[in-house]
Amino acid sequence: MYVWWYLSGWARVVKGLGTKLSNAMDFFSLGLLLKTLFEPFKQISAGEAAPGAQMQAFFDRLFSRIIGAVVRIGLLLVGILVVLVELTLGLALIIIWPVIPFLPLVGLVMTIGGITL
């Protein structure tokens, strides 16, 4: 049991953390959001326009890019927050992993000693 816990189990936890971080980054598509940060947001068409409507088409495209940037920045912030939380919790688990088998013994000693939290 201890061989698995301190060798294979620990390696599995570390690998699982890497997988969770990779999945979170893929779910939020952080790389793609950065590449397309100032691309238009859901713009159907503001292409060729009559000479009098070119100014309106320009502002339509500009407004669409601003909305796209705001939405993507919001998603980037949420995605980075999720990755940081998962990283923090995963590192905490990796650090306390070797101590977990001894926690019942610690609890028993604390109970016998009359220590309460």
Secondary structure, DSSP 4 states (H G I P E B T S, - for coil): -HHIIIIIIHHHHHHHHHHHHHHHHHHHTHHHHHHTTTS-SS-----S--GGGHHHHHHHHHHHHHHHHHHHHHHHHHHHHHHHHHHHHHHHHHHHTTTGGGHHHHHHHHHHHT---
